[in-house]
Amino acid sequence: MSSSPVDRVLLATRNQKKLAELARILTPQVPVRVFGLDDVDPYDEAPETGATFADNALIKAREAVAHTGLISLGDDSGLAVDALNGMPGVLSARWSGLPKDDDRNVELLLQQLADTPDERLGAEFVCALALVTPDGAEHVAHGTMRGRLIRQRRGANGFGYDPIFVADGHDVTSAELSSADKDAISHRGVALRLMTSVLLDVLGG
């Protein structure tokens, strides 16, 4: 594939760990050059006001296309806790308020679940991934990773709520998994693999 604007994909995020994870999953499958928001001219980002993960992912991707003219992927993801009726949900990244802080979010969540029995700590990570092209085409893929929460943080190979989440079929947290093992089961991995064929079509591959 030639080095032209069509083979560049913008991942609409400033979260370097999320960018690395998405790029790590995407580039072995699709021959593209991946950029994040820190790699393009800055623009004022619209607030994430959507009621769903898909709404927010589309907001990010549409805005990125409008400002850069690049094929753009918008990711919105978070943690849905059974005992909290699916919260923090779309508020996951700012659960403890602004500025966003992973440690504060985890601490607040653990406090809110302090009286919840262990058997009721079921949860799942959810991801919506939106692909928007300069000609206005839009596609959305979803992925989930089911598991349970623990009360003590474990592991350093992750971000967000990874240190207190244990995926079904595992006895280590997402932050204790290797990058390859996490990519194989993660909500973002599922969504991105579903989007791969669409992206290849868009790129003419």
C-alpha positions as CSV (number, residue, x, y, z in Angstrom):
1,M,0.0,0.0,0.0
2,S,1.4,3.4,-0.9
3,S,2.3,6.1,1.6
4,S,-0.6,8.5,1.0
5,P,-3.3,10.1,3.2
6,V,-5.6,7.2,2.7
7,D,-3.3,4.8,4.5
8,R,-3.2,6.9,7.6
9,V,-5.7,6.3,10.4
10,L,-6.3,8.7,13.3
11,L,-7.2,7.2,16.7
12,A,-9.1,10.0,18.4
13,T,-7.5,9.8,21.8
14,R,-4.8,11.4,23.9
15,N,-4.5,8.5,26.3
16,Q,-1.1,7.1,25.3
17,K,-1.8,3.7,26.9
18,K,-5.1,3.3,25.0
19,L,-3.4,4.5,21.8
20,A,-0.6,1.9,22.2
21,E,-3.1,-0.9,22.9
22,L,-5.3,0.0,19.9
23,A,-2.3,0.4,17.6
24,R,-0.8,-2.9,18.8
25,I,-4.0,-4.7,17.9
26,L,-4.7,-2.9,14.6
27,T,-1.4,-2.7,12.8
28,P,-0.6,-6.4,12.5
29,Q,-4.0,-6.8,10.7
30,V,-4.2,-3.6,8.6
31,P,-1.1,-2.0,7.0
32,V,-1.7,1.6,8.1
33,R,0.2,4.3,9.9
34,V,-1.5,5.2,13.2
35,F,-1.7,8.6,14.7
36,G,-3.2,9.9,18.0
37,L,-4.5,13.4,18.7
38,D,-1.1,14.5,20.0
39,D,0.3,13.9,16.5
40,V,-2.1,16.3,14.7
41,D,-2.8,20.1,15.0
42,P,-4.7,20.7,18.2
43,Y,-8.4,21.5,18.2
44,D,-11.0,22.0,20.8
45,E,-12.6,18.6,21.6
46,A,-16.3,18.5,22.1
47,P,-17.5,17.1,25.5
48,E,-18.6,13.5,25.6
49,T,-22.3,14.1,26.1
50,G,-23.6,10.9,24.6
51,A,-25.9,8.6,26.5
52,T,-24.1,5.5,25.2
53,F,-20.6,4.3,24.4
54,A,-21.5,4.3,20.7
55,D,-22.8,7.9,20.9
56,N,-19.5,9.1,22.4
57,A,-17.3,7.1,20.1
58,L,-19.1,8.7,17.1
59,I,-18.7,12.2,18.6
60,K,-15.0,11.6,18.8
61,A,-14.6,10.1,15.3
62,R,-16.8,12.7,13.6
63,E,-14.9,15.5,15.2
64,A,-11.5,14.1,14.3
65,V,-12.5,13.7,10.6
66,A,-13.9,17.3,10.5
67,H,-10.7,18.8,11.9
68,T,-8.1,16.6,10.2
69,G,-9.6,15.1,7.1
70,L,-8.2,11.7,8.1
71,I,-10.1,8.4,8.4
72,S,-10.7,8.3,12.1
73,L,-11.5,5.8,14.8
74,G,-13.2,7.0,18.0
75,D,-13.2,4.7,21.0
76,D,-15.4,5.0,24.1
77,S,-15.1,2.3,26.7
78,G,-15.7,1.8,30.4
79,L,-16.7,-0.5,33.2
80,A,-20.2,-1.6,33.8
81,V,-20.7,-3.0,37.4
82,D,-23.7,-5.2,38.0
83,A,-24.3,-4.0,41.6
84,L,-24.3,-0.4,40.4
85,N,-26.9,-1.0,37.6
86,G,-24.2,-0.7,34.9
87,M,-22.4,2.3,36.3
88,P,-19.9,3.9,36.0
89,G,-20.6,3.1,32.3
90,V,-20.0,6.1,30.0
91,L,-18.8,8.1,33.1
92,S,-16.0,5.6,33.9
93,A,-13.1,7.9,33.0
94,R,-14.5,10.8,35.1
95,W,-16.2,8.8,37.8
96,S,-14.5,10.8,40.6
97,G,-14.7,14.1,38.8
98,L,-12.3,16.2,36.8
99,P,-9.5,16.2,36.1
100,K,-9.6,12.5,35.1
101,D,-7.6,10.3,37.4
102,D,-7.5,6.5,37.3
103,D,-6.4,6.1,40.9
104,R,-9.2,8.3,42.3
105,N,-11.7,6.5,40.1
106,V,-10.7,3.1,41.4
107,E,-10.7,4.3,45.0
108,L,-14.1,5.8,44.7
109,L,-15.5,2.7,43.1
110,L,-14.1,0.4,45.8
111,Q,-15.6,2.6,48.5
112,Q,-19.0,2.5,46.8
113,L,-18.8,-1.3,46.7
114,A,-17.4,-1.8,50.2
115,D,-20.7,-3.3,51.5
116,T,-21.4,-5.4,48.4
117,P,-20.8,-9.1,48.9
118,D,-18.0,-10.6,46.8
119,E,-20.5,-12.8,44.9
120,R,-22.2,-9.7,43.6
121,L,-19.1,-8.0,42.2
122,G,-19.8,-9.1,38.6
123,A,-18.8,-6.6,36.0
124,E,-17.8,-6.2,32.4
125,F,-15.7,-3.9,30.3
126,V,-17.5,-2.4,27.3
127,C,-16.1,-0.8,24.2
128,A,-17.7,0.9,21.3
129,L,-15.4,1.7,18.3
130,A,-16.6,4.1,15.6
131,L,-15.0,4.4,12.2
132,V,-15.8,7.6,10.3
133,T,-14.4,8.5,6.9
134,P,-14.0,11.9,5.2
135,D,-16.9,11.0,2.8
136,G,-19.3,10.6,5.7
137,A,-19.4,6.8,6.0
138,E,-19.9,5.6,9.6
139,H,-19.5,2.2,11.2
140,V,-19.7,1.1,14.8
141,A,-18.4,-2.2,16.4
142,H,-18.9,-3.3,20.0
143,G,-16.9,-5.5,22.3
144,T,-17.2,-6.7,25.9
145,M,-15.0,-8.6,28.4
146,R,-17.0,-10.2,31.2
147,G,-15.5,-10.8,34.7
148,R,-15.6,-9.7,38.3
149,L,-14.0,-7.1,40.5
150,I,-11.6,-7.6,43.4
151,R,-11.0,-5.3,46.4
152,Q,-7.2,-5.0,46.2
153,R,-5.3,-3.6,43.2
154,R,-2.9,-6.0,41.5
155,G,-0.6,-5.6,38.6
156,A,0.9,-2.6,36.7
157,N,0.5,-3.6,33.0
158,G,-2.7,-1.7,32.4
159,F,-4.7,1.4,33.1
160,G,-8.1,2.5,34.3
161,Y,-9.9,-0.2,36.3
162,D,-7.6,-3.0,35.0
163,P,-5.9,-3.6,38.4
164,I,-9.2,-4.6,40.1
165,F,-10.8,-6.5,37.2
166,V,-10.4,-10.3,36.7
167,A,-11.8,-11.6,33.4
168,D,-13.8,-14.8,33.3
169,G,-11.6,-17.9,33.0
170,H,-8.6,-16.1,34.6
171,D,-7.2,-15.8,38.1
172,V,-5.1,-12.6,37.4
173,T,-6.3,-9.1,36.9
174,S,-6.2,-7.4,33.5
175,A,-3.2,-5.4,34.8
176,E,-1.3,-8.7,35.5
177,L,-1.9,-10.1,32.0
178,S,0.8,-9.7,29.3
179,S,-0.1,-7.3,26.6
180,A,-0.6,-10.2,24.1
181,D,-2.9,-12.1,26.5
182,K,-4.9,-9.0,27.3
183,D,-5.3,-8.1,23.6
184,A,-6.6,-11.5,22.9
185,I,-9.6,-11.1,25.2
186,S,-10.1,-7.4,25.8
187,H,-13.2,-5.5,24.9
188,R,-11.2,-3.2,22.6
189,G,-9.6,-6.2,21.0
190,V,-12.9,-7.7,20.2
191,A,-14.3,-4.5,18.8
192,L,-11.2,-3.7,16.7
193,R,-11.1,-7.2,15.2
194,L,-14.8,-6.8,14.2
195,M,-13.9,-3.5,12.6
196,T,-10.9,-4.8,10.7
197,S,-12.7,-6.0,7.6
198,V,-14.6,-2.7,7.4
199,L,-11.3,-0.8,7.6
200,L,-9.7,-2.9,4.9
201,D,-12.7,-2.2,2.6
202,V,-12.4,1.5,3.3
203,L,-8.7,1.4,2.5
204,G,-9.3,-0.5,-0.6
205,G,-7.4,-3.6,0.7
